[in-house]
Amino acid sequence: MADTPNTVAGILDATATYLAGKGVDESRLAAEHLLGRLLNCKRLELHSRASEVLNDKQLDAMRRGIKRVADGEPVQYVMGQWDFLGFTFKTDKQTVLVNR
């Protein structure tokens, strides 16, 4: 059965394909990070939520993030934070702050 476009699985597939076409390295991983941040869950949880349908507001937010990454902005900046070695770093073009 094919995934419907607005499900978590469908969005992950479409996003990874689109970003790969734009030359984004590790496009599937980038798609998982973006969608996990949007849905406030860990990347691995996305697979258990594969059939969940996103609403229009969520789809619009995902599209904005995808466009930014496709235009060359690091996924870490788009997400606004990045976890590394037990620390959460606030990330954007101007600031890096550490929260423990």
C-alpha positions in Angstrom: 0.0 0.0 0.0 1.4 3.4 -1.0 1.8 6.0 1.7 -0.5 9.0 1.4 1.4 12.3 1.0 0.3 13.8 4.3 1.3 10.9 6.5 4.6 10.9 8.4 5.9 8.1 6.1 4.8 9.9 3.0 6.3 13.2 4.1 9.6 11.6 5.0 9.9 9.8 1.7 8.9 13.0 -0.3 11.2 15.2 1.7 14.2 12.9 1.4 13.7 12.5 -2.3 13.3 16.3 -2.8 16.4 17.2 -0.6 18.5 14.5 -2.4 17.5 16.1 -5.7 18.8 19.4 -4.3 22.1 17.9 -3.4 21.6 17.8 0.3 23.9 15.2 2.0 22.1 12.6 4.1 18.7 13.8 2.9 16.7 11.1 4.8 18.4 12.0 8.0 17.8 15.7 7.5 14.1 14.9 6.8 13.8 12.8 10.0 15.4 15.6 12.1 13.1 18.2 10.7 10.0 16.2 11.1 11.0 14.9 14.6 11.5 18.5 15.7 8.2 19.6 14.2 6.3 16.7 15.9 8.3 17.1 19.1 9.5 13.5 19.1 12.7 11.5 18.6 13.6 10.4 15.1 13.1 6.8 16.0 9.6 7.5 17.1 8.6 8.6 13.6 8.5 5.0 12.4 5.8 4.2 15.0 3.9 7.2 13.9 4.2 6.4 10.1 0.4 6.5 9.4 -0.2 9.7 11.4 -1.6 12.5 9.2 -0.2 16.0 9.5 -2.5 19.0 9.6 -2.2 22.0 7.3 -0.3 24.1 9.9 2.2 21.3 10.3 2.6 20.8 6.6 3.3 24.5 6.1 5.9 24.5 8.8 7.6 21.5 7.3 7.6 23.1 3.8 9.3 26.2 5.2 12.0 24.1 6.9 12.5 22.0 3.8 12.9 25.1 1.7 15.5 26.5 4.0 17.5 23.3 4.0 17.2 22.9 0.2 18.5 26.5 -0.1 21.7 25.5 1.8 20.9 26.4 5.4 22.2 23.8 7.8 19.4 21.6 9.3 20.8 22.5 12.8 20.0 26.2 12.1 16.5 25.4 10.8 15.7 23.4 13.9 17.1 26.1 16.2 18.8 23.6 18.5 21.1 20.5 18.3 21.8 17.8 20.8 25.5 16.7 21.1 27.1 14.6 23.8 24.4 15.3 26.4 24.3 19.0 25.7 21.6 20.9 23.8 23.0 23.8 21.8 20.8 26.7 20.6 21.8 27.1 17.0 21.2 29.9 14.5 23.2 32.1 12.2 24.4 34.3 15.0 24.4 32.4 18.3 25.5 29.2 19.9 24.5 28.8 23.5 24.8 25.7 25.7 22.1 24.2 28.0 22.7 21.2 30.1 
